[in-house]
């Protein structure tokens, strides 16, 4: 029996869906309509006589055969696409590395760690954002590397644990004194109901995670929503109320006495940062250098 020759365009579409986890995201990445992507996947399924994806309420799940096919074709297709798009210049000149992550982390740790590479000639383009939007952009080919606060779902994107970040519950000294004077037997969690909470979003992801981990309860609603963690820090430092922040962001204020850590001697909750690379991005040698520099710098974070 003759093995069928598979259409490269169909395989590219298949690989985009496998990596994106949905027809919609793959269509955006490829510049196609969703019906076109659906038609191409059906055509490839007819060629291989196998089902490739199972539809879910949100996105699709690759079948075992689809995972096997992706492993076989990803390397050759990425190499062809790199030549086609000049991602790796034939003269050895690398294109810019597109890196994204949380704004505060980029400012405080990532860019200082990469400054020597930029001085050596590596071109870098950075952007900030939250984990979900960063992973979506990575799947669409916007970024080469992203730093996220959780591991991406599925097997299409490989994620390397980068660093564990401590989160601390902080207030200005005046609020700390008020809380120290709370009634005998009154828990800190209960006393904090009288303290305004400051967060970067209405759903308070960082504060909520801390409350569940330390107090085993849900926090009250936020009194102030700020656009960035730097803005949250400034508001709390000025006495607006309490918040939960990465220790790296507020370390200087804690050491100077401008903020008080209400966690005391308790072990603070940890959140793992992940470095996620776009499949095929390693064709650009500068991406590899940036990735290795971040992995090395993160050991001291």
C-alpha atoms as one frame of an Amber mdcrd trajectory, in Angstrom:
protein
   0.000   0.000   0.000   1.437   3.413  -1.012   1.758   5.970   1.770  -0.174
   9.123   0.786   1.811  12.324   0.220   0.440  14.862   2.684  -0.159  18.458
   1.653   2.275  20.830   3.425  -0.346  23.554   3.771  -2.695  21.118   5.472
   0.089  20.039   7.807   0.904  23.662   8.678  -2.751  24.271   9.518  -2.861
  21.073  11.563   0.243  22.064  13.531  -1.187  25.537  14.207  -4.396  24.018
  15.622  -2.413  21.501  17.672  -0.331  24.303  19.202  -3.150  26.797  19.696
  -5.684  24.351  21.095  -8.511  25.852  19.080  -9.549  26.442  15.471 -10.259
  30.113  16.207  -6.783  30.897  17.578  -5.121  28.917  14.786  -7.127  30.827
  12.182  -5.933  34.158  13.595  -2.330  32.970  13.664  -2.523  31.783  10.066
  -4.513  34.727   8.733  -7.334  32.423   7.629 -11.033  32.212   8.367 -12.197
  29.608  10.856 -14.259  27.765   8.192 -11.105  27.493   6.053  -9.205  25.953
   8.956 -12.061  23.521   9.609 -12.141  22.526   5.940  -8.378  21.942   5.853
  -8.419  19.801   8.990 -11.230  17.696   7.561  -9.243  17.287   4.341  -6.184
  16.132   6.270  -8.298  13.707   8.325  -9.557  12.257   5.047  -5.987  11.866
   3.784  -4.714  10.078   6.898  -8.030   8.309   7.537  -7.831   9.250  11.214
  -9.607  11.641  13.546  -7.238  14.399  14.668  -9.175  16.505  17.170 -12.003
  16.107  19.647 -14.166  19.193  20.095 -14.491  20.542  23.642 -16.745  23.278
  25.068 -13.731  25.571  24.651 -11.262  24.584  21.959 -10.208  21.128  20.845
  -8.231  18.206  22.272  -5.745  16.426  19.978  -6.207  12.685  19.623  -3.277
  10.363  20.419  -2.593  10.042  16.688  -2.542  13.854  16.383   0.124  14.061
  19.089   2.207  11.486  17.209   1.773  13.328  13.912   2.708  16.665  15.503
   5.933  15.171  16.882   6.843  13.909  13.414   6.151  17.069  11.431   6.927
  19.958  13.805  10.706  19.956  13.242  10.689  19.857   9.433   7.823  22.373
   9.165   9.428  24.809  11.605  12.687  24.628   9.665  10.898  25.277   6.367
   8.888  28.151   7.806  11.994  29.714   9.299  13.608  29.805   5.851  10.401
  31.011   4.254   9.959  33.902   6.701  13.692  34.647   7.111  13.363  34.126
  10.859  16.928  32.809  10.713  18.900  34.982   8.325  21.060  32.986   5.968
  23.979  35.311   6.778  23.666  34.380  10.449  22.106  37.678  11.566  19.321
  36.958  14.045  16.057  38.870  14.070  14.807  40.586  17.267  13.618  38.462
  20.165  10.030  39.197  21.193   9.657  38.711  24.950   6.639  39.434  27.150
   5.690  39.063  30.800   4.318  40.871  33.862   5.302  44.546  33.733   6.794
  44.678  37.226   8.890  41.571  36.657  10.198  42.948  33.363  11.261  46.177
  35.041  12.744  44.790  38.245  14.437  41.593  37.098  14.125  40.596  33.453
  15.504  43.665  31.679  18.438  44.096  34.079  19.307  40.420  33.543  19.250
  40.848  29.762  21.084  44.183  29.597  24.468  42.506  28.912  23.008  40.663
  25.898  21.623  43.898  24.474  25.053  45.498  24.941  26.504  42.592  22.948
  24.136  43.214  20.041  21.040  41.128  20.764  17.913  42.939  19.606  15.020
  42.719  22.055  11.354  43.743  21.842   9.338  43.540  25.075   5.672  43.766
  25.979   3.696  43.398  29.192   0.480  41.566  29.911  -1.371  38.987  31.995
  -0.839  35.250  31.631  -3.905  34.328  29.558  -3.407  37.064  26.971   0.334
  36.381  26.794  -0.183  32.683  26.082  -2.792  33.482  23.445  -0.387  35.890
  21.744   2.398  33.316  21.913   0.196  30.753  20.166  -0.557  33.326  17.485
   3.164  33.917  16.880   3.356  37.420  18.366   5.991  36.521  20.987   8.983
  34.184  21.046   9.149  33.879  24.834   6.693  34.730  27.588   6.957  34.614
  31.369   3.720  33.451  32.959   2.393  32.937  36.487   1.029  29.479  35.718
   1.905  26.530  33.516   0.030  26.500  30.169  -2.547  23.742  29.785  -1.966
  20.904  27.356   1.208  19.542  25.804   1.567  21.881  22.829   3.611  24.491
  24.720   6.665  23.507  26.746   7.099  25.477  29.970  10.221  25.643  32.153
   9.835  26.560  35.856  11.807  29.769  36.207  11.521  30.927  39.809   9.321
  30.825  42.897   8.005  34.234  43.916   7.022  35.010  47.531   3.852  37.009
  48.097   3.398  39.095  51.229   0.423  40.825  52.838   1.440  44.439  53.426
   0.066  47.651  54.915   1.465  51.037  55.869   2.707  51.368  59.485  -0.425
  53.268  60.623  -2.682  50.395  59.536  -0.322  47.900  61.195  -0.665  49.759
  64.510  -4.463  49.730  64.233  -4.469  46.003  63.560  -2.167  45.344  66.512
  -4.767  47.021  68.716  -7.576  44.687  67.638  -9.717  43.047  70.282  -8.448
  40.073  72.250  -9.225  36.848  70.434 -10.061  38.629  67.175  -8.300  36.960
  64.264  -6.244  38.911  61.753  -8.531  37.707  58.981 -11.572  39.147  60.734
  -9.817  42.418  61.589  -8.807  42.866  57.963 -12.475  43.210  57.031 -12.189
  46.790  58.284  -9.145  47.538  56.116  -9.669  48.628  52.481  -8.134  46.201
  49.990  -6.150  47.335  46.949  -5.831  45.131  43.862  -5.029  45.186  40.142
  -8.343  43.608  39.109 -11.910  43.198  40.333 -11.460  39.450  40.754  -8.317
  40.114  42.859  -6.314  37.079  41.672  -3.255  37.629  43.888  -5.196  38.699
  46.985  -7.724  35.893  46.577  -5.001  33.254  46.272  -3.311  34.548  49.437
  -6.571  34.637  51.424  -7.401  31.062  50.443  -3.886  29.815  51.214  -3.329
  31.590  54.537  -6.797  32.222  55.957  -8.823  29.510  54.239 -11.416  32.139
  53.315 -12.488  34.501  50.561 -11.374  38.147  50.850 -13.839  41.032  50.954
 -14.188  43.125  47.811 -11.568  45.617  46.704 -11.875  49.282  47.631  -9.322
  50.407  45.039  -8.476  48.902  41.647  -5.110  50.094  40.352  -3.734  49.552
  36.830  -0.395  47.956  37.821   1.313  46.409  40.829   3.547  49.483  41.011
   0.388  51.572  41.420  -0.890  49.147  44.078   2.418  49.519  45.917   2.234
  53.325  45.785  -1.352  53.342  47.086  -0.626  50.965  49.968   2.533  52.878
  50.880   0.427  56.062  51.056  -2.019  54.414  53.453  -4.891  53.382  51.185
  -5.173  49.962  52.818  -3.803  46.439  52.463  -2.708  44.331  49.516  -0.683
  41.268  48.572   2.473  41.939  46.564   5.552  40.069  45.350   8.278  40.422
  47.948  10.737  41.437  45.239   8.576  44.441  44.398   8.215  45.792  47.929
  11.488  44.590  49.509  13.004  48.079  49.766   9.856  49.509  51.360   9.769
  46.682  53.897  13.430  47.190  54.788  12.911  50.968  55.089   9.878  50.533
  57.346   7.498  52.186  54.887   5.499  48.939  54.727   4.799  46.205  57.269
   4.542  42.498  56.419   1.503  41.184  58.305   2.539  37.591  57.679   5.197
  37.725  60.377   7.115  34.490  60.764   4.642  32.452  58.735   5.942  30.885
  55.538   4.597  33.114  52.733   2.667  31.590  49.827   4.744  30.906  46.719
   3.807  31.313  43.092   5.913  29.693  40.358   6.938  31.709  37.320   7.263
  29.799  34.035   9.236  30.568  30.891   7.314  29.457  27.793   8.852  29.373
  24.316   7.012  29.509  21.007   7.542  26.281  19.069  10.106  26.879  16.348
  11.476  30.076  17.926  14.768  28.345  18.733  15.696  28.784  15.057  16.682
  32.316  16.048  19.989  31.914  17.975  19.212  35.065  19.958  16.089  33.413
  21.408  18.259  30.624  22.790  20.664  33.154  24.300  17.845  35.110  25.946
  16.245  31.940  27.295  19.499  30.665  28.745  20.293  34.081  30.271  16.903
  34.205  32.009  17.227  30.643  33.285  20.652  31.465  34.688  19.597  34.774
  36.268  16.466  33.239  37.803  18.596  30.964  40.006  19.410  34.017  42.137
  15.886  35.452  42.157
